[in-house]
Amino acid sequence: MHLSIMISNNCNYQCSHCIENSSPNKLERIPLKKIIELIDLAASISENEDFKVSFTGGEPFLYFDDLFECVKRAAKNKAYSISCVTNAFWATSYEEALNKLQKLKTAGIDLIAYSYDEFHKKFIIIDHLKNAFAAANKAGISSTFKIVLFNGKERAYDLLKKLSDITPAARFSVEEILGLPLGRAKNLPKDLFLFTKGIPEDKCYGVGNILVRYDGNVYACCCPTFSEALFLGNIYKESLEIIYTKLKNQLLFKVLINKGPAYFVPYLQRVGVVFEEGTFVDQCHLCSEVFKYYNSNQNIRYVFDNAIEEWKVNSEKEKSTLNIISEFLGI
């Protein structure tokens, strides 16, 4: 299981492209006791599979003491990977950054991801980012830089130029992520987004993960499109075990993993839903549009049910064919 926990939606910054709508005045959070309980339950459920834990927000370092305890608990439960995403506001000096990161390293964290891009740089002081990276390198924690891409804006190499004085001989990775017109980013000019030429055909890389939001709602995807179709339940109303069973048993998620949201487009087009080519950034953006119709219109909901049933029938036929071929070849 990959358990991703949004500790809170509180962030000391208010970036224009934030799909979480995080800001300094968003104070709702999951209590530490509840997060510890979730980690224990997730580890128990994942006894026979890989167990990975990620902490996001908001800004997790606003609650450093809680973050420390959560990391320690994940390590105690033998999570093979423990990570956290941050904007590095707390790294006001190298010494301060090293103090915090050595504590987290001792607790068991193995990866820190730093957010930096065109909209973050309005708030982020580059020296803080350098302090955090240098301290992580010293503490033995892996680093990755997450850069959200927009048309004509900074890319990875622009950031690497700024970090060139501290990155030689240091190991790190860079991840470029396409900016999506979701959340607060809906208010950005349309020409900032990098739309694909046709309908995005990619499969869903995030479905199958457990994302627990600051309000307790749980979704079956690491990308926060927060569609009702991907909603699994609420940790204050249902046990994590019941929620995880839903994730494993619903055919919808298997379709998305194998086919992606584009699978449903032809079915919806037959009943008059229009999907204009060139208006979607990627499969996550398409997913948010496709599943607007999942619960909003009962006259359309049957389309999803029929599409899922057809996938099931075709999958069973393919399995049967493969079994016959394997038997014939003696495999």
Protein Blocks (a to p, Z undefined) as FASTA:
>chain_A
ZZdddfblcdfbdcfklmnlpafklmbdcdfklmmmmmmmmmmmmmmgccdddddedjfk
lmmmlmmmmmmmmmmnopabdcdddehlmmmbfklmmmmmmmmmmnopabdcddddfklm
mmmcfklmmmmmmmmmmnopacdddddddehiacfklmmmmmmmmmgopacddddddddd
ehjllmpcfklpccdfblcfbdcfkgopacddfkopacfbfblnkpaklpgbdfklbcfk
lmmmmmmmmmklmmmmmnojmlmmmmmmmnopacdehiafblmlmmmmmmmmmmmpmklm
mmmmmmmmmmmmmmmmmmmmmmmmmmmnoZZ
